[in-house]
Amino acid sequence: MAQGPVSALVVGADRLGNIPELLRGRNIAICHHISGREPGHQKRVLALPSGTELVILLTDFLGHNVMKAFRAAAQRAGIRVLACRRSVCSVQRALDQCGYCEICPLRGAS
């Protein structure tokens, strides 16, 4: 039985380029994209959008405080965080290195 796509929150960058296509190929759907530019993202305690199963931080477009806030929110919710630069190669390399697609419990053993 095939599982539905994993819902991801992408934080960072104004435009994602070809990243959504790469993620679709890995059965990951972007449920929300947040640029991280809003000052409120740096100061308040964040709650992740409901249904989020993976947080992808595009580090070359985020300040340290924003990354820290989203990492903490993901940790509180028990959600996996993937940090990489905003390029298809970097995202693909990060997915390969963390083994997300092959062994992550979210990918499910049926």
C-alpha positions, 0 to 999 in steps of 0.5 A: 500500500502506497503512503501519501506524500510527507507534508513539509514546511519550507522556511527561507528564500522568496523563491524555491526554484526547482526544489518543489519538483525534487521534493515531489520526486521524493514523495514530499509535498510542500504544505507551507513555505515561509520566507522568514523575513517577517520580524515576528518570526524572530521573536515569538514562540512559533507553532508549526502549521498543523500536519507538518511532518518535516521542516526544511530550513534553507540556511543561506536565506535565514538569520540565526534567530529565525532558524533557532525559533523554527528548530525549537518549534520542530523539536517541541513537536517531535518533527525532523529538521533538514537544514541545507542551502537553497539549491537543488543539489544541496537539498538532494545531498541533505536528503541522501545524507540523512537517509530520510527517504530510505529509513525515516519512520515517517516513510513507514514500514507497512 
